[in-house]
Amino acid sequence: MSVVAILLHLSRAIIHAHNNAKVRNLMDAPPPEIRRDMGRQVSPGASEKEPGAIHPGGR
């Protein structure tokens, strides 16, 4: 095998591994609706000005 063929084979293997990792990460990620609400919990003493706070009753 020539050096060019080895580099071509290696680059294809890297691209395949990268694409497989992207698919695996997308499949493991929660849906957008759930991601948006993650970490935001209603607390009784939540301030109105607190960033990302969810308040019962809406605005």
Buried (B, 14 or more C-beta within 10 A) or exposed (E): EEEEEEEEEEEEEEEEEEEEEEEEEEEEEEEEEEEEEEEEEEEEEBEEEEEEEEEEEEE
